[in-house]
C-alpha cells in the first residue's frame, strides 16, 4: 500500500517529538509499504527543526520521505499557536491535490492532536480515491477546554469542534491511542464499526543499542547524583498538563532525594523559578537529549515519575511514550494520573498517587524507597514483561494493517 501521514508535528529520532507517525511509517516501510510524511517545518514540540522553513521542501530523514511545509516560528503563546495551526492546515489543504497527484496514496492518515488537518486529509483522499483514516492522539476541543479553561463558545473552539465532528462523519476509519475514546466519540456521532483502538508501542531494536549520554549531560548528572542517596527522574515535555510544579513541591518534602527533570517545554522557565523560590536545591533541570540517549539516562536513576493534571479527559485512557521508556528501563514508577486501564497498575511495576496533592506524590516516592532493592528490581522486570506481552510494535502494526484492509 501507499500510505501518506499528515500531521503538524511529526518528528524522528533526529528531530525529537512527536514519534507516533514516524514510528508507524518506519515499521510500515520495513514491511514493504510506500510511505510519505507531510508535516510542518517548525514545531514547538521538536528538539530540533529543519534549518529551512520555506513554502514546501522535501527531505529524506532516516530513510523516510518527509515533506515539510513552512510555518511561523512562534513561542508558547496559545493565540499564536492557534494561528499556526490554521496556517499549516490551510496550506496543507491548498497543496492536497499536488500530494494526491504525485504520491497517489491508497491510504491517507490525518493525525491530531488538532483535528484541523482533516480538511486537507479529506481533500487528498478524495482526489486520489484513497481511504481516509483520522487518528486521535488527543481529544480536541475537549482537551483544550478542560486543560486551559478556554470558553467552549470561543470561535476557535467552535471551529475545532466542527472539525472533530466533520472527521467522524467523513473518515472511513477512526483510530485512537486512548482505550476508552469511543465513549466520547459516540456522543459526537461516530459509528462503532468505524472505530479501532491502537495504542503506542515499542520497537525492541530501539533499546538494544542505546547511545551514551552527551558529555555535558553526563557530567551534570553525575555531579548531582553524588549529593543524594536516591534519585527520582522525569523525562519529557514540561507543559501545563504535566503539572511538574507539584513534583517540585514534593521534592521539598524529600530533601535527601535528588529530583531530575529532563526535557523542555513552555513551562520550564516557570518551573525553574519555582524551584529557586522554594529553595529546592535537590532539583536538577537538564536539557532534552536525543531519544536514543534516554535509555542511558534512565539506567542511571532509581525511580521514574509520570504525572498529569487531574482531568475528566483521562477517563478515556492514556498512552504516553515516556511510560514505555520507563518500563523498558525496568524502573519502578510513581504514577500520578487518575485514569482507567492503567499500565502501571496492570503490570504491578509501581505505585499510584494523587497528582493534585504534592504530599501524596512525596508519599508515593517514600513508599517505593521503603521497598527493598531486590523487590524494586522485580517491579521493574514486571513492567518490562507486561510491555513485551502487550505493546510490541510488531503486533500493533499488524493490527493497524488489518484495520486498513477490513
TIVOBA-70846 format. One record per residue (C-alpha): x, y, z; residue in one letter. Coordinates in nm, 3 decimals, padded with zeros to 5 digits. Layout:
BEGIN
<<X Y Z> 'a'>,
...
***
This chain:
BEGIN
<<00.000 00.000 00.000> 'x'>,
<<00.092 00.365 -00.045> 'x'>,
<<00.030 00.539 00.287> 'x'>,
<<00.052 00.914 00.350> 'x'>,
<<00.073 01.052 00.704> 'x'>,
<<-00.037 01.411 00.762> 'x'>,
<<00.024 01.581 01.097> 'x'>,
<<00.166 01.913 01.210> 'x'>,
<<00.426 01.773 01.450> 'x'>,
<<00.582 01.458 01.301> 'x'>,
<<00.930 01.407 01.440> 'x'>,
<<01.204 01.144 01.426> 'x'>,
<<01.494 01.017 01.632> 'x'>,
<<01.698 01.301 01.489> 'x'>,
<<01.440 01.578 01.545> 'x'>,
<<01.267 01.455 01.860> 'x'>,
<<00.891 01.450 01.926> 'x'>,
<<00.637 01.361 01.803> 'x'>,
<<00.712 00.998 01.740> 'x'>,
<<00.381 00.825 01.662> 'x'>,
<<00.359 00.880 01.285> 'x'>,
<<00.735 00.840 01.248> 'x'>,
<<00.733 00.502 01.426> 'x'>,
<<00.436 00.377 01.225> 'x'>,
<<00.594 00.495 00.899> 'x'>,
<<00.922 00.323 00.981> 'x'>,
<<00.753 -00.005 01.069> 'x'>,
<<00.526 00.003 00.764> 'x'>,
<<00.816 00.075 00.531> 'x'>,
<<01.003 -00.226 00.672> 'x'>,
<<00.704 -00.436 00.566> 'x'>,
<<00.722 -00.318 00.206> 'x'>,
<<00.471 -00.033 00.209> 'x'>,
<<00.547 00.302 00.043> 'x'>,
<<00.522 00.582 00.297> 'x'>,
<<00.525 00.962 00.280> 'x'>,
<<00.506 01.207 00.572> 'x'>,
<<00.369 01.563 00.542> 'x'>,
<<00.437 01.791 00.837> 'x'>,
<<00.529 02.142 00.947> 'x'>,
<<00.884 02.270 00.902> 'x'>,
<<00.871 02.413 01.253> 'x'>,
<<00.710 02.256 01.559> 'x'>,
<<00.738 02.378 01.918> 'x'>,
<<00.747 02.019 02.049> 'x'>,
<<01.055 01.913 01.849> 'x'>,
<<01.403 01.923 01.995> 'x'>,
<<01.542 02.016 01.654> 'x'>,
<<01.367 02.153 01.345> 'x'>,
<<01.494 02.157 00.983> 'x'>,
<<01.717 02.454 00.903> 'x'>,
<<01.495 02.551 00.612> 'x'>,
<<01.146 02.695 00.659> 'x'>,
<<01.041 02.761 00.301> 'x'>,
<<00.699 02.712 00.137> 'x'>,
<<00.745 02.339 00.073> 'x'>,
<<01.054 02.120 00.062> 'x'>,
<<01.133 01.750 00.067> 'x'>,
<<01.399 01.580 00.277> 'x'>,
<<01.490 01.220 00.347> 'x'>,
<<01.537 01.152 00.718> 'x'>,
<<01.639 00.809 00.844> 'x'>,
<<01.526 00.660 00.514> 'x'>,
<<01.178 00.816 00.526> 'x'>,
<<01.036 01.067 00.277> 'x'>,
<<00.939 01.387 00.462> 'x'>,
<<00.760 01.680 00.303> 'x'>,
<<00.787 01.995 00.513> 'x'>,
<<00.551 02.292 00.489> 'x'>,
<<00.694 02.622 00.608> 'x'>,
<<00.521 02.768 00.914> 'x'>,
<<00.557 03.054 01.157> 'x'>,
<<00.812 03.009 01.436> 'x'>,
<<00.603 03.107 01.734> 'x'>,
<<00.680 03.053 02.100> 'x'>,
<<00.446 02.949 02.378> 'x'>,
<<00.156 03.188 02.313> 'x'>,
<<-00.166 02.991 02.277> 'x'>,
<<-00.313 03.251 02.041> 'x'>,
<<-00.012 03.241 01.809> 'x'>,
<<-00.002 02.862 01.821> 'x'>,
<<-00.368 02.858 01.717> 'x'>,
<<-00.283 03.086 01.423> 'x'>,
<<-00.003 02.848 01.324> 'x'>,
<<-00.245 02.553 01.330> 'x'>,
<<-00.478 02.738 01.096> 'x'>,
<<-00.192 02.837 00.866> 'x'>,
<<-00.049 02.484 00.844> 'x'>,
<<-00.390 02.324 00.790> 'x'>,
<<-00.487 02.573 00.518> 'x'>,
<<-00.150 02.529 00.346> 'x'>,
<<-00.187 02.150 00.354> 'x'>,
<<-00.537 02.190 00.208> 'x'>,
<<-00.401 02.405 -00.076> 'x'>,
<<-00.130 02.151 -00.157> 'x'>,
<<-00.355 01.846 -00.113> 'x'>,
<<-00.422 01.796 -00.488> 'x'>,
<<-00.048 01.809 -00.555> 'x'>,
<<00.030 01.542 -00.293> 'x'>,
<<-00.259 01.327 -00.417> 'x'>,
<<-00.135 01.352 -00.775> 'x'>,
<<00.235 01.296 -00.708> 'x'>,
<<00.217 01.022 -00.442> 'x'>,
<<-00.120 00.864 -00.533> 'x'>,
<<-00.184 00.724 -00.182> 'x'>,
<<-00.408 00.426 -00.111> 'x'>,
<<-00.449 00.549 00.249> 'x'>,
<<-00.431 00.899 00.397> 'x'>,
<<-00.380 00.916 00.775> 'x'>,
<<-00.471 01.260 00.913> 'x'>,
<<-00.337 01.266 01.267> 'x'>,
<<-00.411 01.506 01.552> 'x'>,
<<-00.352 01.649 01.818> 'x'>,
<<-00.564 01.917 01.649> 'x'>,
<<-00.830 01.794 01.404> 'x'>,
<<-00.798 02.078 01.151> 'x'>,
<<-00.578 01.851 00.937> 'x'>,
<<-00.891 01.653 00.848> 'x'>,
<<-00.988 01.902 00.579> 'x'>,
<<-00.660 01.857 00.390> 'x'>,
<<-00.668 01.482 00.458> 'x'>,
<<-01.018 01.453 00.315> 'x'>,
<<-00.921 01.652 00.006> 'x'>,
<<-00.614 01.432 -00.052> 'x'>,
<<-00.820 01.114 -00.011> 'x'>,
<<-01.096 01.242 -00.239> 'x'>,
<<-00.853 01.341 -00.515> 'x'>,
<<-00.668 01.009 -00.505> 'x'>,
<<-00.954 00.769 -00.423> 'x'>,
<<-00.775 00.671 -00.100> 'x'>,
<<-00.922 00.553 00.229> 'x'>,
<<-00.924 00.827 00.492> 'x'>,
<<-00.805 00.748 00.846> 'x'>,
<<-00.847 01.003 01.123> 'x'>,
<<-00.610 00.936 01.412> 'x'>,
<<-00.693 01.081 01.753> 'x'>,
<<-00.394 01.123 01.982> 'x'>,
<<-00.564 01.388 02.192> 'x'>,
<<-00.937 01.464 02.207> 'x'>,
<<-00.982 01.820 02.082> 'x'>,
<<-01.151 02.054 02.160> 'x'>,
<<-01.233 01.874 02.486> 'x'>,
<<-00.869 01.873 02.598> 'x'>,
<<-00.818 02.247 02.548> 'x'>,
<<-01.141 02.347 02.719> 'x'>,
<<-01.057 02.119 03.014> 'x'>,
<<-00.686 02.200 03.050> 'x'>,
<<-00.673 02.572 02.970> 'x'>,
<<-01.029 02.669 03.064> 'x'>,
<<-01.095 02.827 02.726> 'x'>,
<<-01.463 02.913 02.684> 'x'>,
<<-01.639 02.645 02.474> 'x'>,
<<-01.814 02.925 02.283> 'x'>,
<<-01.484 03.080 02.167> 'x'>,
<<-01.476 03.096 01.783> 'x'>,
<<-01.156 02.887 01.763> 'x'>,
<<-01.307 02.618 01.987> 'x'>,
<<-01.622 02.615 01.772> 'x'>,
<<-01.403 02.565 01.463> 'x'>,
<<-01.217 02.278 01.629> 'x'>,
<<-01.549 02.122 01.729> 'x'>,
<<-01.673 02.147 01.371> 'x'>,
<<-01.351 01.978 01.252> 'x'>,
<<-01.385 01.694 01.505> 'x'>,
<<-01.746 01.623 01.406> 'x'>,
<<-01.656 01.652 01.036> 'x'>,
<<-01.376 01.396 01.086> 'x'>,
<<-01.610 01.143 01.246> 'x'>,
<<-01.853 01.181 00.954> 'x'>,
<<-01.605 01.174 00.668> 'x'>,
<<-01.333 00.931 00.782> 'x'>,
<<-01.352 00.570 00.671> 'x'>,
<<-01.174 00.470 00.992> 'x'>,
<<-01.104 00.647 01.322> 'x'>,
<<-00.800 00.525 01.517> 'x'>,
<<-00.728 00.629 01.875> 'x'>,
<<-00.443 00.570 02.117> 'x'>,
<<-00.689 00.601 02.405> 'x'>,
<<-00.858 00.278 02.513> 'x'>,
<<-01.193 00.435 02.608> 'x'>,
<<-01.205 00.714 02.348> 'x'>,
<<-01.515 00.572 02.181> 'x'>,
<<-01.719 00.664 02.489> 'x'>,
<<-01.666 01.027 02.391> 'x'>,
<<-01.670 00.980 02.015> 'x'>,
<<-02.012 00.816 02.008> 'x'>,
<<-02.157 01.129 02.168> 'x'>,
<<-02.027 01.322 01.864> 'x'>,
<<-02.186 01.083 01.616> 'x'>,
<<-01.914 00.828 01.539> 'x'>,
<<-02.040 00.481 01.445> 'x'>,
<<-01.878 00.197 01.637> 'x'>,
<<-01.788 00.000 01.324> 'x'>,
<<-01.558 00.286 01.217> 'x'>,
<<-01.355 00.289 01.542> 'x'>,
<<-01.042 00.096 01.638> 'x'>,
<<-00.811 00.128 01.940> 'x'>,
<<-00.440 00.108 01.854> 'x'>,
<<-00.207 00.218 02.138> 'x'>,
<<00.151 00.337 02.126> 'x'>,
<<00.408 00.062 02.120> 'x'>,
<<00.779 -00.001 02.119> 'x'>,
<<01.041 -00.147 01.888> 'x'>,
<<01.293 -00.369 02.076> 'x'>,
<<01.563 -00.259 01.829> 'x'>,
<<01.537 00.098 01.960> 'x'>,
<<01.652 -00.021 02.301> 'x'>,
<<01.914 -00.279 02.203> 'x'>,
<<02.200 -00.033 02.141> 'x'>,
<<02.134 00.287 02.336> 'x'>,
<<02.355 00.588 02.274> 'x'>,
<<02.561 00.717 02.567> 'x'>,
<<02.459 01.050 02.715> 'x'>,
<<02.638 01.351 02.577> 'x'>,
<<02.930 01.456 02.795> 'x'>,
<<02.770 01.775 02.931> 'x'>,
<<02.454 01.597 03.049> 'x'>,
<<02.654 01.305 03.185> 'x'>,
<<02.884 01.531 03.388> 'x'>,
<<02.596 01.738 03.526> 'x'>,
<<02.405 01.425 03.619> 'x'>,
<<02.698 01.255 03.795> 'x'>,
<<02.788 01.567 03.994> 'x'>,
<<02.427 01.598 04.111> 'x'>,
<<02.378 01.230 04.193> 'x'>,
<<02.681 01.227 04.421> 'x'>,
<<02.493 01.452 04.664> 'x'>,
<<02.200 01.212 04.718> 'x'>,
<<02.137 00.853 04.819> 'x'>,
<<01.845 00.807 04.574> 'x'>,
<<01.720 00.982 04.262> 'x'>,
<<01.378 01.034 04.103> 'x'>,
<<01.362 01.125 03.733> 'x'>,
<<01.107 01.270 03.495> 'x'>,
<<01.163 01.276 03.118> 'x'>,
<<00.959 01.459 02.859> 'x'>,
<<00.761 01.775 02.798> 'x'>,
<<00.740 02.050 03.059> 'x'>,
<<00.386 02.165 02.986> 'x'>,
<<00.077 02.272 03.178> 'x'>,
<<-00.080 01.926 03.167> 'x'>,
<<00.232 01.764 03.318> 'x'>,
<<00.186 01.974 03.637> 'x'>,
<<00.551 01.942 03.733> 'x'>,
<<00.512 02.220 03.989> 'x'>,
<<00.360 01.956 04.218> 'x'>,
<<00.664 01.731 04.169> 'x'>,
<<00.890 02.023 04.270> 'x'>,
<<00.679 02.086 04.581> 'x'>,
<<00.701 01.714 04.662> 'x'>,
<<01.080 01.740 04.628> 'x'>,
<<01.077 01.999 04.906> 'x'>,
<<00.940 01.730 05.140> 'x'>,
<<01.222 01.489 05.047> 'x'>,
<<01.547 01.687 05.073> 'x'>,
<<01.755 01.368 05.092> 'x'>,
<<01.636 01.262 04.744> 'x'>,
<<01.759 01.411 04.416> 'x'>,
<<01.495 01.504 04.157> 'x'>,
<<01.597 01.529 03.791> 'x'>,
<<01.374 01.679 03.521> 'x'>,
<<01.499 01.603 03.171> 'x'>,
<<01.335 01.787 02.883> 'x'>,
<<01.199 02.118 02.763> 'x'>,
<<00.863 02.287 02.722> 'x'>,
<<00.667 02.608 02.763> 'x'>,
<<00.652 02.582 03.144> 'x'>,
<<01.022 02.511 03.203> 'x'>,
<<01.125 02.866 03.297> 'x'>,
<<00.835 02.897 03.542> 'x'>,
<<00.932 02.564 03.698> 'x'>,
<<01.294 02.670 03.734> 'x'>,
<<01.181 02.989 03.905> 'x'>,
<<00.953 02.790 04.138> 'x'>,
<<01.241 02.562 04.236> 'x'>,
<<01.451 02.872 04.310> 'x'>,
<<01.173 03.041 04.509> 'x'>,
<<01.112 02.725 04.714> 'x'>,
<<01.486 02.682 04.771> 'x'>,
<<01.475 02.322 04.647> 'x'>,
<<01.844 02.259 04.591> 'x'>,
<<01.764 01.891 04.533> 'x'>,
<<01.606 01.960 04.191> 'x'>,
<<01.813 01.949 03.871> 'x'>,
<<01.687 02.063 03.531> 'x'>,
<<01.854 01.909 03.226> 'x'>,
<<01.805 01.991 02.860> 'x'>,
<<01.632 01.732 02.641> 'x'>,
<<01.852 01.473 02.472> 'x'>,
<<01.802 01.267 02.155> 'x'>,
<<01.565 00.976 02.215> 'x'>,
<<01.840 00.708 02.176> 'x'>,
<<02.015 00.863 02.482> 'x'>,
<<01.710 00.841 02.711> 'x'>,
<<01.779 00.474 02.794> 'x'>,
<<02.128 00.559 02.917> 'x'>,
<<01.988 00.842 03.127> 'x'>,
<<01.723 00.619 03.288> 'x'>,
<<01.980 00.350 03.364> 'x'>,
<<02.150 00.598 03.599> 'x'>,
<<01.845 00.688 03.814> 'x'>,
<<01.647 00.492 04.073> 'x'>,
<<01.280 00.582 04.030> 'x'>,
<<01.082 00.718 03.733> 'x'>,
<<00.793 00.962 03.769> 'x'>,
<<00.498 01.045 03.547> 'x'>,
<<00.208 01.276 03.629> 'x'>,
<<-00.071 01.463 03.458> 'x'>,
<<-00.312 01.729 03.573> 'x'>,
<<-00.637 01.592 03.715> 'x'>,
<<-00.890 01.593 03.434> 'x'>,
<<-01.203 01.413 03.321> 'x'>,
<<-01.012 01.357 02.996> 'x'>,
<<-00.816 01.067 03.140> 'x'>,
<<-01.127 00.857 03.186> 'x'>,
<<-01.078 00.788 02.814> 'x'>,
<<-00.730 00.641 02.875> 'x'>,
<<-00.366 00.741 02.835> 'x'>,
<<-00.081 00.628 02.609> 'x'>,
<<00.231 00.834 02.689> 'x'>,
<<00.558 00.727 02.526> 'x'>,
<<00.755 00.802 02.842> 'x'>,
<<00.583 00.512 03.020> 'x'>,
<<00.725 00.281 02.755> 'x'>,
<<01.073 00.425 02.811> 'x'>,
<<01.038 00.377 03.187> 'x'>,
<<00.915 00.019 03.155> 'x'>,
<<01.189 -00.077 02.911> 'x'>,
<<01.443 00.067 03.154> 'x'>,
<<01.293 -00.162 03.424> 'x'>,
<<01.238 00.123 03.666> 'x'>,
<<00.981 00.128 03.947> 'x'>,
<<00.732 00.401 03.857> 'x'>,
<<00.548 00.660 04.062> 'x'>,
<<00.238 00.743 03.860> 'x'>,
<<00.026 01.045 03.947> 'x'>,
<<-00.253 01.011 03.691> 'x'>,
<<-00.615 00.919 03.759> 'x'>,
<<-00.719 00.703 03.466> 'x'>,
<<-00.878 00.376 03.363> 'x'>,
<<-00.676 00.094 03.204> 'x'>,
<<-00.361 00.199 03.383> 'x'>,
<<-00.047 00.011 03.258> 'x'>,
<<00.138 00.065 03.588> 'x'>,
<<-00.144 -00.091 03.789> 'x'>,
<<-00.194 -00.372 03.535> 'x'>,
<<00.173 -00.466 03.534> 'x'>,
<<00.245 -00.409 03.903> 'x'>,
<<00.554 -00.203 03.820> 'x'>,
<<00.491 00.091 04.053> 'x'>,
<<00.258 00.287 04.276> 'x'>,
<<-00.020 00.538 04.210> 'x'>,
<<-00.074 00.867 04.387> 'x'>,
<<-00.281 01.183 04.363> 'x'>,
<<-00.118 01.447 04.141> 'x'>,
<<-00.337 01.722 04.288> 'x'>,
<<-00.154 01.687 04.621> 'x'>,
<<00.227 01.722 04.637> 'x'>,
<<00.231 01.539 04.971> 'x'>,
<<00.064 01.240 04.800> 'x'>,
<<00.341 01.236 04.539> 'x'>,
<<00.601 01.252 04.817> 'x'>,
<<00.425 00.964 04.993> 'x'>,
<<00.429 00.755 04.675> 'x'>,
<<00.803 00.812 04.636> 'x'>,
<<00.862 00.721 05.001> 'x'>,
<<00.660 00.403 04.950> 'x'>,
<<00.898 00.286 04.677> 'x'>,
<<01.206 00.400 04.868> 'x'>,
<<01.095 00.178 05.159> 'x'>,
<<01.074 -00.129 04.935> 'x'>,
<<01.389 -00.349 04.943> 'x'>,
<<01.608 -00.306 04.635> 'x'>,
<<01.551 -00.664 04.519> 'x'>,
<<01.174 -00.615 04.523> 'x'>,
<<01.211 -00.287 04.334> 'x'>,
<<01.408 -00.469 04.067> 'x'>,
<<01.128 -00.725 04.043> 'x'>,
<<00.876 -00.443 03.994> 'x'>,
<<01.085 -00.309 03.707> 'x'>,
<<01.105 -00.653 03.548> 'x'>,
<<00.727 -00.690 03.572> 'x'>,
<<00.680 -00.363 03.384> 'x'>,
<<00.910 -00.472 03.103> 'x'>,
<<00.746 -00.814 03.084> 'x'>,
<<00.399 -00.660 03.055> 'x'>,
<<00.526 -00.428 02.783> 'x'>,
<<00.674 -00.713 02.581> 'x'>,
<<00.349 -00.908 02.607> 'x'>,
<<00.116 -00.623 02.514> 'x'>,
<<00.278 -00.335 02.325> 'x'>,
<<00.534 -00.478 02.084> 'x'>,
<<00.515 -00.280 01.760> 'x'>,
<<00.516 -00.600 01.556> 'x'>,
<<00.168 -00.692 01.681> 'x'>,
<<00.046 -00.329 01.685> 'x'>,
<<00.139 -00.267 01.320> 'x'>,
<<-00.020 -00.596 01.222> 'x'>,
<<-00.340 -00.474 01.388> 'x'>,
<<-00.311 -00.140 01.204> 'x'>,
<<-00.258 -00.313 00.866> 'x'>,
<<-00.560 -00.535 00.928> 'x'>,
<<-00.779 -00.237 01.015> 'x'>,
<<-00.683 -00.073 00.684> 'x'>,
<<-00.788 -00.382 00.492> 'x'>,
<<-01.118 -00.459 00.671> 'x'>,
***
